[in-house]
Amino acid sequence: MPAVAFLPLAEQAGLMVQIDRWVLRHACETLQALRPGVELPTGFLLSVNISPTHLQDPALVDEVAEILKDTGIEPERVVLEITEGAILLDSDKTAVHLNRLKALGIKLALDDFGTGYSSLSHLRRFPVDIVKIDRVFVDGITTDKGASALVQAIVRMGRGLNIEVIAEGIEHQAQADALAALQCPYGQGWYLSVDFPAEGLAEFLRRLS
């Protein structure tokens, strides 16, 4: 079942914090379990989404620190992804939590970038390492000059601010080619890779090494 089908129900039921905790711990444990037989490439990162509710939880930072300690995953390999909407719920509290998370050594990614309110101001206020260009711009990059211009502007802005840029939702070759022409350094989507289980990840990493 895709996440979009059950996460709204989990949010309504007040289960998102528990789900976030389980996902982060399970992801870290799974990655660590692969390591005896797999050499992780330089720059390999583990990305996990954090819900708006969990971002406001006073226990968030301590929980993340505990999971990193228990699993032995290096903080610099972990990326926590947050949405622009999440940081607007209580921006003062969010700023405190994000700065404490950064102090642990992890990276922070701003998801769905470009669709939220006052996106540029977020880059000044919050310690963001990565922005992920929303798929709505990638969808139109081959047919809409406006979408292409916005992607190019975000890429240039990221380069100027020393923030990594990832384009989301790459579904076919033409989109990948257009993004490459705009010098977008990273991409994500079904065209580049389908989902696969941990066993498939191990084999994929072995082929890279």
C-alpha positions in Angstrom: 0.0 0.0 0.0 1.5 3.4 -1.0 2.2 5.8 1.9 -0.2 8.4 0.4 -3.1 5.9 1.1 -2.6 5.5 4.8 -0.5 8.4 6.1 -3.5 10.8 6.3 -5.4 8.2 8.3 -2.4 7.7 10.6 -2.2 11.5 11.1 -5.9 11.6 12.0 -5.4 8.8 14.5 -2.4 10.4 16.2 0.0 7.7 15.1 2.5 9.7 13.0 5.1 10.2 15.8 5.2 6.4 16.5 5.4 5.7 12.8 8.3 8.1 12.3 10.2 6.6 15.2 9.8 3.1 13.8 10.7 4.1 10.3 13.9 5.9 11.3 15.0 3.1 13.6 14.2 0.4 11.1 16.0 2.2 8.3 19.1 2.7 10.4 19.1 -0.9 11.6 18.6 -2.2 8.0 21.5 -0.1 6.7 23.8 -1.2 9.5 22.9 -4.8 8.9 24.0 -4.6 5.3 27.4 -3.2 6.1 29.4 -6.4 6.9 29.1 -7.4 3.3 28.8 -4.1 1.6 31.0 -1.0 1.3 28.9 2.1 1.3 30.0 4.5 -1.4 31.3 7.9 -0.5 28.4 10.3 -0.1 25.8 7.6 0.4 22.9 9.0 2.4 19.9 7.6 4.2 16.9 9.8 3.9 13.8 9.6 6.2 10.8 11.8 6.2 9.7 13.5 9.4 6.1 14.4 9.8 4.9 17.9 10.8 3.6 16.5 14.1 6.9 14.8 15.0 8.8 18.0 14.1 7.0 19.7 17.0 7.6 16.9 19.5 9.9 18.0 22.3 11.4 14.5 22.4 12.4 14.4 18.7 16.1 15.4 19.0 16.8 13.1 21.9 15.0 10.2 20.1 17.1 10.7 17.0 20.3 10.9 19.0 19.3 7.6 20.8 18.6 5.8 17.5 21.9 6.9 16.0 23.8 5.7 19.1 21.9 2.4 19.3 22.4 1.5 15.6 25.9 2.9 15.1 24.9 4.9 12.0 27.1 7.9 11.4 25.0 11.1 11.8 26.5 12.6 8.6 24.9 9.7 6.6 21.4 10.6 7.8 19.1 13.1 6.1 15.8 14.1 7.7 13.3 15.5 5.1 10.8 18.1 6.2 8.1 19.9 4.2 7.7 23.7 4.0 4.3 23.4 5.5 5.8 21.6 8.6 8.1 24.4 9.5 5.3 26.9 9.4 3.3 25.3 12.3 5.5 26.8 14.9 8.5 28.4 13.3 10.3 29.4 16.5 10.1 25.8 18.0 11.0 24.4 14.6 14.1 26.5 14.4 15.3 25.3 17.8 14.7 21.7 16.9 16.4 21.9 13.5 19.4 23.6 15.0 19.7 20.9 17.6 19.4 18.2 15.0 22.1 19.9 12.9 24.3 19.9 16.0 24.0 16.1 16.0 25.7 16.1 12.6 22.8 15.0 10.4 21.7 16.8 7.2 18.3 18.5 6.7 16.4 18.5 3.5 13.5 20.8 2.5 11.0 18.7 0.6 8.6 19.9 -2.1 10.6 23.1 -2.5 9.0 25.9 -4.5 5.4 25.2 -3.7 5.2 26.5 -0.1 4.9 30.0 1.4 8.0 32.2 1.3 10.4 29.5 0.3 13.4 31.7 0.1 13.0 33.1 3.6 13.2 29.5 4.9 16.6 29.1 3.5 17.8 32.1 5.5 16.2 31.1 8.7 16.6 27.4 8.9 19.8 25.3 8.6 18.9 23.5 5.4 21.5 21.4 3.5 19.4 20.1 0.7 16.4 21.4 -1.3 14.2 19.0 -3.3 12.5 20.6 -6.3 8.9 19.7 -6.3 7.8 17.3 -9.0 5.2 19.8 -10.3 8.2 21.7 -11.9 9.8 18.6 -13.2 6.6 17.4 -14.8 6.5 20.5 -17.0 10.2 21.0 -17.6 10.1 19.8 -21.2 7.0 21.7 -22.2 6.7 24.8 -19.9 9.4 27.5 -20.2 8.3 28.9 -16.9 8.9 25.6 -15.1 12.3 25.2 -16.8 13.3 28.8 -15.8 12.3 28.1 -12.2 14.3 24.9 -12.0 17.3 26.7 -13.4 16.9 29.5 -10.8 16.7 27.0 -8.0 19.8 25.2 -9.2 21.8 28.4 -9.4 20.5 29.6 -6.0 21.6 26.3 -4.5 25.0 26.6 -6.0 25.4 30.1 -4.6 24.2 29.2 -1.1 26.2 25.9 -1.1 22.9 23.9 -0.8 22.5 20.6 -2.6 19.6 20.5 -5.1 17.7 17.3 -6.0 14.9 17.2 -8.6 12.0 14.9 -7.6 9.7 12.9 -9.8 11.9 12.1 -12.8 9.7 9.8 -14.9 11.4 9.6 -18.3 14.5 10.3 -20.3 13.5 13.7 -21.6 13.1 15.1 -18.1 16.5 13.7 -17.1 18.1 15.2 -20.2 16.5 18.6 -19.5 17.6 18.6 -15.9 21.1 17.7 -16.9 21.2 20.5 -19.4 20.2 22.9 -16.5 23.1 21.4 -14.5 20.8 20.0 -11.8 23.3 17.8 -9.9 20.9 15.1 -8.4 17.6 13.5 -9.3 15.0 11.1 -7.9 12.3 9.2 -9.6 11.0 6.0 -11.2 13.1 6.6 -14.3 16.3 6.4 -12.3 15.4 3.6 -10.0 12.3 1.6 -8.9 11.8 0.7 -5.2 13.4 -2.4 -4.1 13.8 -4.3 -0.7 16.9 -4.3 1.4 18.3 -7.3 -0.3 18.1 -5.5 -3.6 19.9 -2.5 -2.1 22.8 -4.8 -1.0 23.2 -6.1 -4.5 22.9 -2.6 -6.0 25.7 -1.3 -3.7 27.9 -4.3 -4.5 27.7 -3.5 -8.2 28.8 0.1 -7.4 31.8 -0.9 -5.4 
